[in-house]
Amino acid sequence: MLSEVSNFTDFSRIITEKIGQKLCQEKSQLISQAAELGRRKFLEKLGWLLNYEQQLHCFRSCLKISSAFLS
């Protein structure tokens, strides 16, 4: 699920699918605040990885290939 979330629109769609439109509307401010806090904490601790996004995709592919040989 997390890999599907690339922007606020995707996030809102997924949350609405999970908890329903009514509850999403009732709790939208709380959900937005929690999501923003989580985003800030992520960027604080792991934001530096964004500079290496392309290399991480390549590394992930290499790990998949390696694990296939080890299985």
URHU-V958291 format. One record per pair of residues at least 4 apart in sequence whose ideal C-beta (glycine too) atoms are under 8 Angstrom apart, sorted by sequence separation. I is the first residue (numbers start at 1). J is the second residue. If there is no record, write none. Layout:
I|J + I|J
This chain:
1|5 + 6|10 + 7|11 + 8|12 + 9|13 + 10|14 + 11|15 + 12|16 + 13|17 + 14|18 + 15|19 + 16|20 + 19|23 + 20|24 + 21|25 + 22|26 + 23|27 + 24|28 + 27|31 + 28|32 + 29|33 + 30|34 + 31|35 + 32|36 + 33|37 + 34|38 + 35|39 + 36|40 + 37|41 + 38|42 + 39|43 + 40|44 + 41|45 + 42|46 + 43|47 + 48|52 + 49|53 + 52|56 + 53|57 + 54|58 + 55|59 + 56|60 + 57|61 + 58|62 + 59|63 + 60|64 + 61|65 + 62|66 + 63|67 + 64|68 + 65|69 + 66|70 + 67|71 + 5|10 + 16|21 + 19|24 + 42|47 + 4|10 + 5|11 + 24|31 + 43|50 + 49|56 + 16|24 + 19|27 + 5|14 + 15|24 + 4|14 + 12|24 + 1|14 + 15|31 + 11|35
